[in-house]
Amino acid sequence: MDDPVHYTHAEWHVHSGREGEFIDAWRALAAAFGALPARPLWGTLLQSERDPTTFFSFGPWRRADDIGAMRDDAAAQAALARVTALCRSATPGPCRRVAHVDLRERAG
C-alpha cells in the first residue's frame, strides 16, 4: 500500500526535567517497532514550543492488523512502558486518516 491510512498517535506529558530521557526512550521505542515483522513505515516525534514537556508522536502502518500485532509484542510493549513511565500522562492509540492535503506542489 503506497498511501497508508492507519496510524498510531500519542500525546505525551513528560515529567519536567526528563525530556532528554524521554526522547532517548522514544528512540528505543522506534527501534523496537523497527524490529517488528510488520513495522511502521516511519515515526515522528514533535515537542511543543509552548510547553517543552508536551510531545506528540505519530506514524503510519500498512495495515490495522500490524498495529494489533505490535500491541501483542512483548518487546514493543516493554519499550512503550519505558516511555510511559517518564510521563505524567500518555494517550497513545490507533488512528485512521480521513483527510490529507499535500501543498508542496503549486498549481500551474
C-alpha positions in Angstrom: 0.0 0.0 0.0 1.6 3.3 -1.1 -0.9 5.5 0.8 -1.3 4.4 4.4 -4.4 5.2 6.3 -3.7 3.5 9.6 -1.6 5.4 12.1 -0.6 5.4 15.8 -0.6 8.7 17.5 0.2 9.7 21.1 0.2 12.8 23.3 2.8 12.6 26.0 3.1 14.9 29.0 6.6 14.2 30.4 7.8 14.9 33.9 9.7 18.2 34.0 13.4 17.7 33.6 13.1 14.3 32.0 12.6 15.5 28.4 16.0 14.2 27.2 15.5 10.8 28.8 12.1 10.7 27.1 13.5 11.4 23.7 16.0 8.6 24.2 13.3 6.2 25.3 11.1 7.2 22.3 14.1 6.4 20.0 14.4 3.0 21.7 10.6 2.5 21.2 11.1 3.3 17.5 13.9 0.7 17.4 11.6 -1.9 19.0 8.9 -1.0 16.4 11.5 -1.3 13.7 12.3 -4.9 14.8 8.7 -6.0 14.3 7.9 -8.3 11.4 5.3 -5.8 10.2 6.8 -2.5 11.3 5.5 1.1 10.8 6.7 3.0 7.7 8.2 5.8 9.7 7.7 7.7 13.0 7.8 11.3 14.0 8.2 12.9 17.5 7.2 16.5 17.9 7.9 18.7 21.0 5.7 21.6 21.8 7.4 25.0 21.7 4.9 26.4 24.2 5.4 23.6 26.7 8.6 21.6 26.3 7.2 18.8 28.5 4.5 18.1 25.9 5.3 15.8 23.0 3.3 14.3 20.1 4.2 11.2 18.1 2.7 9.6 15.1 3.5 7.2 12.3 1.7 5.2 9.6 1.3 1.4 9.4 0.5 -0.7 6.3 -2.5 -2.4 8.0 -4.6 -2.1 11.1 -3.7 -5.7 12.0 0.0 -4.6 12.1 -0.9 -2.2 14.9 -2.6 -5.0 16.8 0.4 -7.3 16.3 2.6 -4.5 17.8 0.3 -4.4 20.8 0.8 -8.1 21.3 4.6 -7.9 21.0 6.4 -8.2 24.4 9.5 -6.2 23.4 7.4 -3.4 21.9 5.2 -3.2 25.0 8.3 -3.1 27.3 9.7 -0.2 25.2 6.3 1.5 25.4 6.2 1.1 29.2 9.7 2.7 29.5 8.4 5.7 27.5 5.2 5.9 29.5 7.0 5.7 32.9 8.6 9.1 32.1 5.2 10.7 31.7 2.6 12.4 33.9 0.1 11.2 31.3 0.2 9.5 28.0 -2.6 8.8 25.5 -1.3 6.5 22.7 -3.7 4.9 20.4 -4.6 3.9 16.8 -6.0 6.4 14.3 -7.4 6.3 10.8 -6.5 9.1 8.3 -9.7 10.6 7.0 -8.2 13.6 5.1 -4.9 14.6 3.7 -3.8 17.7 1.7 -0.4 17.9 0.0 0.5 21.6 -0.6 4.1 21.1 -1.7 3.2 21.4 -5.4 1.8 24.7 -6.6 -0.8 24.5 -9.3 0.4 26.0 -12.6 
